[in-house]
Amino acid sequence: MATPARHPYRTRPNPEVNLETGASAIEKLIAASNDFEGEKTRIYLIETENPGQGARTSPSMRARGDGPGAQVPDGYEHVLSLDLDLIPELRERLGGRLLSLYARDIEDGDNWESTRMIMMDEGTTEGGHPIWVVPVDVPTDIFDDQATYADEDLDAMKVIVFNRPGWILGKPIYIQEEEGEEDQFLMQLSSSIGNLNLGDSGCLYVFEDSCFMQCS
């Protein structure tokens, strides 16, 4: 069977899909995931406001503003920093305690491929705004096009995840064609994480060895 064509989930005109934002959407995602009896995958939703629901943060968890460390090349701007003590699966995989993402020409949106990821044992971020991560064990099938095409409940959960400011681990949800290696996937971000220029309803896909943008 051929894989169904992908939809631009952010603008999908399906009245049966609930596109609520904030804590209510996360609460529905957690409840639906808890009711699901199949295989699950741990992800961490990234939020720009505290949604409750077991959200985690620390002083190092911020988007935009001045990032930590003197290793930042000239011309690069801070996208976000993550305290990996709060995301133990990622700390075990990458080592180090603080992951910071830097990019060039964030407002122009022309150089996402040059994005740099810097790992540090410690550091301080200033300015910008705080971010939270929410651990959720979601059905693994929400990242499978054929499964979500055939199951409205899985599709609704997939849409909730896609419309968050971002998530860590799990798998990417592509707007266009697949590009990265799934076992190298780190996170997917939308423009709402910090006024990123990602084109028309676009997303930033961050892998261990690459970074790129897709839009509708």
N, CA, C and O of each residue as an XYZ file, in Angstrom:
864
protein
N       0.843     -1.198      0.000
C       0.000      0.000      0.000
C       0.880      1.250      0.000
O       1.839      1.342      0.766
N       0.552      2.191     -0.848
C       1.319      3.433     -0.894
C       1.033      4.278      0.336
O      -0.086      4.291      0.850
N       2.058      4.985      0.803
C       1.878      5.868      1.948
C       1.020      7.057      1.554
O       1.291      7.675      0.525
N      -0.011      7.407      2.333
C      -0.850      8.551      1.988
C      -0.040      9.831      1.949
O       0.957      9.965      2.658
N      -0.470     10.774      1.119
C       0.220     12.054      1.040
C       0.165     12.766      2.386
O      -0.828     12.679      3.108
N       1.236     13.464      2.711
C       1.265     14.191      3.973
C       0.418     15.453      3.888
O       0.238     16.030      2.816
N      -0.089     15.860      5.022
C      -0.874     17.077      5.107
C      -0.067     18.131      5.853
O       0.719     17.783      6.734
N      -0.238     19.409      5.526
C       0.337     20.460      6.371
C      -0.518     20.590      7.631
O      -1.480     21.359      7.642
N      -0.185     19.856      8.688
C      -1.071     19.687      9.836
C      -1.459     21.001     10.490
O      -2.554     21.116     11.042
N      -0.578     21.999     10.437
C      -0.885     23.245     11.117
C      -2.087     23.944     10.505
O      -2.783     24.685     11.199
N      -2.343     23.727      9.234
C      -3.451     24.419      8.568
C      -4.511     23.444      8.057
O      -5.338     23.805      7.220
N      -4.485     22.219      8.557
C      -5.416     21.217      8.038
C      -6.866     21.567      8.382
O      -7.182     21.720      9.562
N      -7.753     21.699      7.400
C      -9.135     22.135      7.645
C     -10.059     20.986      8.011
O     -11.062     20.759      7.335
N      -9.731     20.258      9.072
C     -10.544     19.118      9.488
C     -11.314     19.493     10.751
O     -10.707     19.592     11.817
N     -12.625     19.706     10.671
C     -13.392     20.153     11.835
C     -13.436     19.131     12.958
O     -13.777     19.476     14.090
N     -13.095     17.863     12.664
C     -13.127     16.833     13.696
C     -11.875     16.860     14.570
O     -11.841     16.221     15.621
N     -10.829     17.608     14.138
C      -9.578     17.669     14.886
C      -9.590     18.870     15.804
O      -9.808     19.996     15.356
N      -9.357     18.638     17.093
C      -9.369     19.705     18.088
C      -8.006     20.372     18.119
O      -7.005     19.732     18.443
N      -7.961     21.667     17.779
C      -6.706     22.395     17.746
C      -6.571     23.345     18.936
O      -5.944     24.398     18.816
N      -7.153     22.985     20.083
C      -6.984     23.802     21.267
C      -5.509     23.934     21.597
O      -4.706     23.047     21.304
N      -5.167     25.058     22.213
C      -3.782     25.288     22.574
C      -3.639     25.329     24.077
O      -4.627     25.408     24.806
N      -2.392     25.273     24.539
C      -2.112     25.431     25.955
C      -2.419     24.194     26.764
O      -2.436     23.074     26.254
N      -2.666     24.432     28.060
C      -2.805     23.335     29.008
C      -3.957     22.399     28.657
O      -3.849     21.194     28.885
N      -5.056     22.917     28.108
C      -6.189     22.050     27.807
C      -5.838     21.031     26.734
O      -6.263     19.878     26.811
N      -5.059     21.449     25.726
C      -4.653     20.515     24.686
C      -3.708     19.463     25.248
O      -3.813     18.284     24.908
N      -2.784     19.885     26.109
C      -1.839     18.938     26.699
C      -2.582     17.948     27.592
O      -2.278     16.755     27.585
N      -3.546     18.434     28.354
C      -4.334     17.552     29.214
C      -5.055     16.503     28.377
O      -5.090     15.331     28.755
N      -5.629     16.905     27.248
C      -6.323     15.950     26.379
C      -5.345     14.958     25.758
O      -5.663     13.779     25.603
N      -4.153     15.441     25.405
C      -3.146     14.543     24.844
C      -2.727     13.491     25.869
O      -2.628     12.308     25.542
N      -2.482     13.917     27.102
C      -2.070     12.982     28.147
C      -3.178     11.960     28.414
O      -2.904     10.766     28.537
N      -4.420     12.422     28.503
C      -5.533     11.513     28.766
C      -5.696     10.500     27.640
O      -5.887      9.311     27.893
N      -5.621     10.971     26.395
C      -5.776     10.065     25.254
C      -4.618      9.080     25.182
O      -4.810      7.913     24.841
N      -3.404      9.556     25.505
C      -2.246      8.667     25.490
C      -2.355      7.604     26.577
O      -1.997      6.447     26.357
N      -2.850      7.996     27.749
C      -3.016      7.038     28.842
C      -4.028      5.954     28.495
O      -3.898      4.814     28.940
N      -5.038      6.310     27.697
C      -6.065      5.351     27.313
C      -5.605      4.399     26.207
O      -6.214      3.354     25.977
N      -4.532      4.774     25.535
C      -4.045      3.968     24.413
C      -3.293      2.754     24.944
O      -2.489      2.883     25.867
N      -3.545      1.578     24.374
C      -2.971      0.339     24.909
C      -1.779     -0.189     24.119
O      -1.203     -1.211     24.494
N      -1.397      0.478     23.040
C      -0.284     -0.009     22.222
C       1.062      0.542     22.666
O       1.196      1.083     23.764
N       2.055      0.397     21.797
C       3.420      0.859     22.078
C       3.461      2.380     22.234
O       2.773      3.106     21.517
N       4.271      2.846     23.175
C       4.370      4.277     23.423
C       5.818      4.750     23.361
O       6.755      3.967     23.518
N       5.974      6.049     23.129
C       7.284      6.683     23.017
C       7.314      7.920     23.903
O       6.388      8.730     23.862
N       8.361      8.078     24.700
C       8.495      9.261     25.549
C       8.982     10.452     24.713
O      10.023     10.388     24.059
N       8.209     11.528     24.752
C       8.622     12.807     24.172
C       8.526     13.873     25.250
O       7.939     13.650     26.309
N       9.101     15.023     24.973
C       9.007     16.171     25.867
C       8.470     17.352     25.071
O       9.169     17.897     24.216
N       7.242     17.747     25.346
C       6.694     18.941     24.715
C       7.451     20.159     25.236
O       7.794     20.220     26.417
N       7.712     21.123     24.362
C       8.338     22.388     24.757
C       7.258     23.449     24.786
O       6.540     23.649     23.806
N       7.147     24.134     25.929
C       6.103     25.140     26.108
C       6.711     26.496     26.489
O       7.733     26.560     27.173
N       6.068     27.574     26.036
C       6.537     28.926     26.360
C       5.779     29.541     27.536
O       6.110     30.642     27.974
N       4.775     28.846     28.046
C       4.080     29.220     29.275
C       3.936     27.963     30.112
O       3.857     26.861     29.570
N       3.901     28.117     31.428
C       3.812     26.956     32.307
C       2.426     26.325     32.196
O       1.441     26.935     32.614
N       2.330     25.121     31.644
C       1.021     24.493     31.465
C       0.620     23.581     32.619
O      -0.438     22.953     32.576
N       1.474     23.503     33.668
C       1.214     22.483     34.679
C       1.497     21.119     34.080
O       2.439     20.975     33.301
N       0.705     20.115     34.425
C       0.818     18.787     33.821
C       2.222     18.199     33.982
O       2.720     17.513     33.089
N       2.859     18.471     35.130
C       4.192     17.924     35.367
C       5.294     18.639     34.621
O       6.358     18.064     34.393
N       5.059     19.899     34.230
C       6.059     20.658     33.480
C       7.332     20.862     34.296
O       7.279     21.041     35.513
N       8.473     20.832     33.615
C       9.769     20.993     34.241
C      10.479     22.209     33.662
O      10.368     22.487     32.468
N      11.211     22.937     34.512
C      12.025     24.041     34.022
C      13.168     24.274     34.993
O      13.200     23.699     36.081
N      14.107     25.123     34.591
C      15.215     25.543     35.440
C      15.678     26.902     34.921
O      15.251     27.318     33.844
N      16.543     27.605     35.661
C      17.008     28.922     35.186
C      17.714     28.867     33.831
O      17.777     29.879     33.132
N      18.239     27.714     33.453
C      18.938     27.592     32.172
C      17.997     27.383     30.992
O      18.420     27.482     29.841
N      16.738     27.098     31.262
C      15.780     26.757     30.204
C      15.145     28.035     29.666
O      14.162     28.527     30.219
N      15.713     28.573     28.581
C      15.199     29.808     28.011
C      15.317     29.772     26.492
O      16.138     29.052     25.925
N      14.463     30.580     25.851
C      14.529     30.761     24.407
C      14.874     32.211     24.109
O      14.437     33.129     24.804
N      15.673     32.397     23.055
C      16.159     33.702     22.619
C      16.957     34.379     23.738
O      17.439     33.696     24.643
N      17.102     35.692     23.694
C      17.970     36.362     24.654
C      19.425     35.999     24.397
O      19.787     35.569     23.302
N      20.256     36.178     25.424
C      21.681     35.868     25.317
C      21.936     34.472     25.854
O      21.674     34.188     27.023
N      22.443     33.616     25.006
C      22.718     32.252     25.421
C      24.016     32.149     26.198
O      24.777     33.114     26.263
N      24.276     30.997     26.787
C      25.466     30.797     27.604
C      26.696     30.479     26.766
O      26.593     30.030     25.625
N      27.871     30.726     27.363
C      29.105     30.231     26.772
C      29.784     31.203     25.838
O      29.138     32.015     25.176
N      31.095     31.105     25.796
C      31.912     31.962     24.933
C      32.305     31.250     23.642
O      33.112     31.766     22.869
N      31.740     30.069     23.406
C      32.110     29.299     22.225
C      31.275     29.677     21.001
O      31.437     29.088     19.932
N      30.395     30.646     21.154
C      29.457     30.985     20.090
C      30.183     31.761     18.985
O      30.811     32.783     19.266
N      30.108     31.297     17.745
C      30.754     32.016     16.638
C      30.105     33.374     16.410
O      28.929     33.569     16.717
N      30.869     34.300     15.876
C      30.340     35.627     15.554
C      29.173     35.508     14.578
O      29.195     34.692     13.656
N      28.147     36.342     14.800
C      27.017     36.386     13.888
C      25.916     35.401     14.216
O      24.899     35.363     13.524
N      26.095     34.600     15.262
C      25.087     33.620     15.646
C      24.219     34.140     16.784
O      24.703     34.841     17.672
N      22.937     33.795     16.754
C      21.978     34.202     17.781
C      21.453     32.984     18.526
O      21.363     31.887     17.975
N      21.111     33.198     19.776
C      20.629     32.117     20.624
C      19.184     31.774     20.266
O      18.326     32.656     20.240
N      18.914     30.507     19.993
C      17.557     30.032     19.733
C      16.934     29.546     21.038
O      15.888     30.044     21.453
N      17.574     28.576     21.682
C      17.107     28.095     22.979
C      18.215     27.318     23.677
O      19.201     26.914     23.061
N      18.027     27.120     24.983
C      18.909     26.268     25.771
C      18.062     25.310     26.592
O      17.005     25.674     27.106
N      18.550     24.070     26.706
C      17.835     23.020     27.422
C      18.719     22.451     28.527
O      19.886     22.132     28.302
N      18.150     22.330     29.715
C      18.813     21.696     30.842
C      18.557     20.196     30.749
O      17.445     19.733     31.004
N      19.587     19.439     30.383
C      19.388     18.020     30.123
C      19.231     17.200     31.392
O      18.907     16.015     31.319
N      19.453     17.805     32.558
C      19.085     17.112     33.790
C      17.585     16.856     33.835
O      17.131     15.928     34.505
N      16.806     17.684     33.116
C      15.349     17.538     33.077
C      14.901     16.616     31.946
O      13.725     16.268     31.848
N      15.849     16.223     31.091
C      15.550     15.362     29.944
C      16.600     14.253     29.954
O      17.480     14.232     29.094
N      16.519     13.332     30.914
C      17.609     12.376     31.127
C      17.915     11.494     29.927
O      19.070     11.118     29.726
N      16.909     11.153     29.121
C      17.162     10.330     27.945
C      18.108     11.031     26.976
O      18.953     10.395     26.345
N      17.954     12.363     26.866
C      18.806     13.123     25.954
C      20.195     13.337     26.553
O      21.189     13.352     25.826
N      20.267     13.501     27.870
C      21.579     13.650     28.498
C      22.399     12.367     28.334
O      23.597     12.423     28.054
N      21.755     11.224     28.509
C      22.469      9.962     28.347
C      22.966      9.792     26.921
O      24.037      9.232     26.689
N      22.197     10.269     25.989
C      22.548     10.123     24.573
C      23.652     11.084     24.128
O      24.522     10.708     23.343
N      23.619     12.325     24.627
C      24.532     13.356     24.143
C      25.680     13.662     25.095
O      26.730     14.138     24.664
N      25.490     13.393     26.394
C      26.480     13.820     27.371
C      26.349     15.316     27.612
O      25.698     16.021     26.840
N      26.969     15.799     28.684
C      26.841     17.220     28.999
C      25.510     17.527     29.646
O      24.577     16.725     29.601
N      25.435     18.707     30.250
C      24.216     19.066     30.976
C      23.390     20.111     30.238
O      22.165     20.125     30.365
N      24.038     20.989     29.465
C      23.336     22.104     28.842
C      23.498     22.039     27.330
O      24.615     22.048     26.813
N      22.366     21.974     26.625
C      22.352     21.996     25.166
C      21.860     23.366     24.720
O      20.773     23.797     25.105
N      22.658     24.046     23.912
C      22.245     25.346     23.385
C      22.267     25.322     21.870
O      23.185     24.782     21.254
N      21.242     25.917     21.282
C      21.089     25.972     19.834
C      21.274     27.415     19.378
O      20.647     28.331     19.910
N      22.142     27.604     18.387
C      22.426     28.925     17.842
C      22.236     28.910     16.336
O      22.528     27.913     15.676
N      21.739     30.030     15.787
C      21.507     30.110     14.346
C      21.860     31.505     13.846
O      21.942     32.461     14.616
N      22.062     31.592     12.560
C      22.348     32.881     11.920
C      21.092     33.407     11.245
O      20.267     32.638     10.749
N      20.957     34.743     11.232
C      19.876     35.407     10.489
C      18.508     34.840     10.835
O      17.730     34.489      9.948
N      18.218     34.752     12.136
C      16.959     34.170     12.590
C      15.751     34.912     12.029
O      14.752     34.291     11.666
N      15.839     36.231     11.956
C      14.694     37.008     11.469
C      14.515     36.883      9.967
O      13.400     37.023      9.466
N      15.610     36.620      9.231
C      15.510     36.456      7.780
C      15.126     35.031      7.397
O      14.457     34.809      6.388
N      15.551     34.077      8.205
C      15.192     32.687      7.956
C      15.878     32.050      6.770
O      15.338     31.126      6.162
N      17.080     32.539      6.429
C      17.756     32.041      5.231
C      18.915     31.095      5.512
O      19.490     30.534      4.580
N      19.269     30.907      6.792
C      20.490     30.153      7.077
C      20.287     29.071      8.134
O      21.174     28.840      8.956
N      19.149     28.415      8.123
C      18.901     27.412      9.148
C      19.857     26.225      9.024
O      20.136     25.558     10.021
N      20.361     25.953      7.829
C      21.276     24.817      7.658
C      22.590     25.031      8.404
O      23.308     24.068      8.675
N      22.915     26.289      8.740
C      24.164     26.579      9.446
C      23.993     26.583     10.965
O      24.920     26.943     11.691
N      22.815     26.186     11.448
C      22.543     26.162     12.887
C      23.578     25.298     13.610
O      23.960     24.229     13.133
N      24.024     25.788     14.775
C      25.023     25.068     15.570
C      24.412     24.613     16.891
O      23.630     25.338     17.506
N      24.773     23.414     17.316
C      24.397     22.917     18.628
C      25.659     22.853     19.477
O      26.650     22.245     19.073
N      25.629     23.480     20.655
C      26.779     23.516     21.549
C      26.408     22.855     22.867
O      25.388     23.183     23.473
N      27.249     21.918     23.304
C      27.047     21.225     24.567
C      28.000     21.789     25.618
O      29.182     22.000     25.344
N      27.476     22.032     26.829
C      28.279     22.543     27.933
C      27.898     21.832     29.214
O      26.817     21.253     29.319
N      28.796     21.879     30.188
C      28.495     21.309     31.496
C      27.700     22.275     32.355
O      26.973     21.856     33.256
N      27.837     23.578     32.078
C      27.073     24.585     32.820
C      27.079     25.880     32.027
O      27.859     26.040     31.088
N      26.207     26.802     32.408
C      26.129     28.088     31.737
C      24.902     28.848     32.188
O      23.999     28.283     32.805
N      24.875     30.132     31.878
C      23.775     30.994     32.293
C      23.181     31.686     31.079
O      23.912     32.230     30.252
N      21.856     31.668     30.969
C      21.165     32.389     29.906
C      20.524     33.639     30.482
O      20.064     33.640     31.624
N      20.494     34.699     29.695
C      19.923     35.966     30.141
C      18.980     36.493     29.075
O      19.173     36.273     27.879
N      17.940     37.206     29.544
C      16.966     37.768     28.618
C      16.106     36.685     28.010
O      16.033     35.573     28.532
N      15.453     37.006     26.904
C      14.564     36.037     26.279
C      13.402     35.689     27.196
O      12.948     36.526     27.976
N      12.925     34.466     27.105
C      11.808     34.041     27.945
C      12.001     32.598     28.382
O      12.643     31.816     27.680
N      11.449     32.237     29.542
C      11.602     30.866     30.035
C      10.813     29.878     29.184
O       9.824     30.239     28.544
N      11.261     28.639     29.187
C      10.529     27.563     28.537
C      10.416     26.396     29.511
O      11.209     26.259     30.443
N       9.418     25.566     29.272
C       9.146     24.384     30.084
C       9.131     23.160     29.173
O       8.854     23.268     27.979
N       9.432     21.996     29.749
C       9.238     20.739     29.021
C       8.251     19.884     29.806
O       8.266     19.854     31.037
N       7.395     19.192     29.063
C       6.373     18.330     29.656
C       6.584     16.914     29.131
O       6.390     16.678     27.938
N       6.975     15.959     29.984
C       7.134     14.584     29.516
C       5.778     13.928     29.266
O       4.886     13.985     30.113
N       5.631     13.306     28.097
C       4.395     12.609     27.744
C       4.768     11.314     27.016
O       5.589     11.326     26.098
N       4.174     10.226     27.423
C       4.352      8.954     26.724
C       3.221      8.812     25.703
O       2.109      8.407     26.041
N       3.525      9.153     24.451
C       2.510      9.168     23.398
C       2.546      7.865     22.612
O       3.569      7.181     22.599
N       1.435      7.510     21.954
C       1.464      6.334     21.080
C       2.524      6.500     19.991
O       2.571      7.526     19.313
N       3.360      5.499     19.831
C       4.397      5.552     18.800
C       3.789      5.761     17.422
O       4.414      6.373     16.555
N       2.585      5.263     17.211
C       1.944      5.344     15.900
C       1.533      6.751     15.490
O       1.167      6.956     14.332
N       1.580      7.734     16.398
C       1.236      9.089     15.948
C       2.271      9.619     14.968
O       2.010     10.591     14.260
N       3.447      8.990     14.917
C       4.493      9.406     13.983
C       4.472      8.583     12.701
O       5.380      8.695     11.878
N       3.454      7.765     12.528
C       3.322      6.915     11.347
C       2.167      7.425     10.490
O       1.021      7.451     10.940
N       2.462      7.825      9.271
C       1.442      8.420      8.395
C       0.280      7.469      8.135
O      -0.879      7.881      8.179
N       0.577      6.217      7.868
C      -0.491      5.274      7.550
C      -1.387      5.034      8.758
O      -2.605      4.925      8.620
N      -0.778      4.951      9.957
C      -1.568      4.717     11.162
C      -2.488      5.894     11.455
O      -3.658      5.693     11.782
N      -1.985      7.107     11.345
C      -2.824      8.274     11.646
C      -3.851      8.525     10.550
O      -4.923      9.071     10.814
N      -3.534      8.132      9.335
C      -4.500      8.254      8.238
C      -5.715      7.361      8.484
O      -6.836      7.689      8.097
N      -5.464      6.215      9.143
C      -6.528      5.225      9.347
C      -7.248      5.367     10.681
O      -8.306      4.766     10.871
N      -6.700      6.151     11.614
C      -7.256      6.208     12.973
C      -7.416      7.669     13.397
O      -6.424      8.376     13.568
N      -8.653      8.119     13.567
C      -8.920      9.521     13.898
C      -8.354      9.904     15.262
O      -7.897     11.033     15.440
N      -8.375      8.986     16.227
C      -7.845      9.303     17.553
C      -6.342      9.534     17.498
O      -5.838     10.479     18.106
N      -5.628      8.690     16.785
C      -4.188      8.888     16.626
C      -3.904     10.181     15.878
O      -2.972     10.910     16.215
N      -4.711     10.461     14.862
C      -4.512     11.682     14.080
C      -4.721     12.920     14.942
O      -3.974     13.891     14.821
N      -5.733     12.897     15.816
C      -5.991     14.037     16.693
C      -4.816     14.269     17.650
O      -4.445     15.413     17.913
N      -4.230     13.176     18.172
C      -3.074     13.327     19.050
C      -1.877     13.876     18.283
O      -1.120     14.696     18.801
N      -1.714     13.420     17.053
C      -0.611     13.898     16.218
C      -0.732     15.400     15.959
O       0.266     16.121     15.986
N      -1.942     15.862     15.710
C      -2.161     17.284     15.446
C      -1.851     18.123     16.686
O      -1.278     19.206     16.571
N      -2.226     17.631     17.875
C      -1.912     18.362     19.104
C      -0.404     18.500     19.259
O       0.091     19.589     19.546
N       0.333     17.402     19.070
C       1.796     17.462     19.195
C       2.367     18.431     18.170
O       3.207     19.268     18.502
N       1.916     18.321     16.931
C       2.459     19.170     15.866
C       2.248     20.654     16.156
O       3.080     21.481     15.782
N       1.162     20.995     16.807
C       0.833     22.399     17.038
C       1.378     22.964     18.341
O       1.056     24.101     18.686
N       2.183     22.219     19.073
C       2.892     22.771     20.218
C       4.076     23.606     19.729
O       4.481     23.475     18.573
N       4.643     24.469     20.592
C       5.839     25.223     20.181
C       7.000     24.328     19.762
O       7.858     24.737     18.980
N       7.021     23.102     20.287
C       8.048     22.163     19.872
C       7.976     20.893     20.691
O       7.193     20.796     21.635
N       8.806     19.906     20.324
C       8.953     18.708     21.152
C      10.338     18.124     20.935
O      11.003     18.376     19.930
N      10.747     17.330     21.923
C      12.064     16.705     21.952
C      11.867     15.198     21.943
O      10.962     14.671     22.590
N      12.745     14.501     21.186
C      12.701     13.043     21.053
C      11.445     12.598     20.292
O      10.720     13.428     19.742
N      11.197     11.301     20.264
C      10.153     10.808     19.374
C      10.662     10.829     17.938
O      11.794     10.430     17.664
N       9.824     11.294     17.035
C      10.193     11.379     15.622
C       9.696     12.702     15.044
O       8.808     13.331     15.619
N      10.258     13.130     13.915
C       9.759     14.351     13.275
C       8.413     14.110     12.602
O       8.085     12.988     12.217
N       7.645     15.182     12.471
C       6.425     15.173     11.657
C       6.680     16.136     10.505
O       6.641     17.354     10.679
N       6.938     15.585      9.347
C       7.357     16.409      8.215
C       6.175     17.114      7.555
O       5.071     16.576      7.473
N       6.438     18.323      7.091
C       5.463     19.072      6.297
C       5.621     18.696      4.827
O       4.642     18.580      4.089
N       6.869     18.511      4.421
C       7.168     18.083      3.060
C       7.708     16.644      3.101
O       7.187     15.808      3.840
N       8.731     16.362      2.322
C       9.275     15.006      2.266
C      10.255     14.748      3.412
O      10.811     15.684      3.986
N      10.457     13.485      3.733
C      11.419     13.114      4.760
C      12.823     13.511      4.325
O      13.190     13.378      3.158
N      13.615     14.011      5.307
C      14.972     14.438      4.973
C      16.019     13.850      5.907
O      17.051     13.369      5.439
N      15.779     13.876      7.220
C      16.800     13.484      8.175
C      16.732     12.012      8.544
O      15.770     11.316      8.219
N      17.783     11.549      9.236
C      17.821     10.193      9.764
C      17.083     10.158     11.091
O      17.459     10.874     12.019
N      16.035      9.338     11.204
C      15.188      9.362     12.392
C      15.947      9.055     13.674
O      15.617      9.593     14.731
N      16.968      8.191     13.595
C      17.692      7.858     14.817
C      18.609      8.984     15.277
O      19.194      8.909     16.358
N      18.735     10.039     14.449
C      19.523     11.214     14.810
C      18.639     12.387     15.243
O      19.151     13.460     15.564
N      17.322     12.191     15.253
C      16.393     13.287     15.537
C      16.491     13.742     16.993
O      16.540     12.923     17.911
N      16.518     15.068     17.187
C      16.567     15.654     18.528
C      15.297     16.408     18.874
O      14.702     16.166     19.924
N      14.872     17.325     18.004
C      13.703     18.139     18.333
C      13.119     18.775     17.082
O      13.784     18.888     16.052
N      11.859     19.189     17.193
C      11.167     19.931     16.152
C      10.579     21.181     16.792
O       9.948     21.105     17.846
N      10.788     22.345     16.149
C      10.367     23.626     16.711
C       9.480     24.368     15.725
O       9.669     24.270     14.513
N       8.503     25.117     16.255
C       7.712     26.032     15.437
C       8.172     27.456     15.714
O       8.966     27.694     16.624
N       7.673     28.392     14.932
C       8.100     29.791     15.082
C       7.736     30.367     16.437
O       8.384     31.305     16.900
N       6.705     29.820     17.089
C       6.235     30.381     18.354
C       7.197     30.135     19.508
O       7.001     30.683     20.592
N       8.230     29.325     19.304
C       9.208     29.110     20.361
C       9.986     30.389     20.646
O      10.508     30.570     21.746
N      10.067     31.286     19.646
C      10.811     32.525     19.875
C      10.895     33.399     18.652
O      11.974     33.881     18.305
N       9.755     33.615     17.979
C       9.698     34.488     16.798
C      10.734     34.096     15.742
O      11.474     34.941     15.238
N      10.773     32.830     15.424
C      11.669     32.354     14.379
C      11.011     32.530     13.021
O       9.807     32.319     12.882
N      11.788     32.914     12.025
C      11.264     33.036     10.665
C      11.375     31.669      9.995
O      12.445     31.263      9.543
N      10.250     30.978      9.943
C      10.214     29.630      9.363
C       9.261     29.568      8.178
O       8.670     28.525      7.896
N       9.117     30.696      7.487
C       8.272     30.715      6.305
C       6.800     30.599      6.658
O       6.373     31.020      7.733
N       6.026     30.023      5.744
C       4.580     29.894      5.901
C       4.267     28.677      6.771
O       4.296     27.542      6.294
N       3.963     28.921      8.064
C       3.602     27.846      9.002
C       4.646     26.736      9.010
O       4.314     25.550      9.000
N       5.903     27.138      9.029
C       6.975     26.166      8.925
C       7.446     25.609     10.253
O       6.987     26.029     11.316
N       8.371     24.654     10.182
C       8.981     24.038     11.357
C      10.476     23.918     11.141
O      10.954     23.826     10.011
N      11.206     23.920     12.248
C      12.646     23.701     12.238
C      12.911     22.290     12.747
O      12.433     21.910     13.816
N      13.666     21.521     11.986
C      13.968     20.133     12.313
C      15.431     20.040     12.724
O      16.326     20.366     11.944
N      15.668     19.594     13.950
C      17.019     19.562     14.493
C      17.444     18.111     14.719
O      16.808     17.367     15.466
N      18.528     17.735     14.058
C      19.113     16.411     14.199
C      20.523     16.553     14.780
O      21.052     17.661     14.873
N      21.115     15.452     15.160
C      22.452     15.516     15.741
C      23.467     16.096     14.771
O      24.402     16.780     15.189
N      23.295     15.832     13.485
C      24.299     16.261     12.513
C      23.759     17.215     11.455
O      24.462     17.512     10.489
N      22.533     17.703     11.610
C      21.974     18.609     10.612
C      20.787     19.373     11.166
O      20.227     19.019     12.203
N      20.414     20.425     10.458
C      19.245     21.228     10.836
C      18.684     21.839      9.558
O      19.443     22.305      8.708
N      17.360     21.839      9.417
C      16.749     22.401      8.227
C      15.326     22.813      8.534
O      14.758     22.428      9.556
N      14.757     23.602      7.638
C      13.407     24.120      7.787
C      12.531     23.584      6.665
O      12.991     23.408      5.536
N      11.257     23.324      6.985
C      10.256     23.034      5.979
C       9.037     23.914      6.249
O       8.733     24.225      7.401
N       8.343     24.311      5.188
C       7.117     25.091      5.379
C       6.084     24.663      4.344
O       6.386     23.919      3.410
N       4.854     25.152      4.532
C       3.741     24.742      3.671
C       3.938     25.263      2.253
O       3.101     25.018      1.384
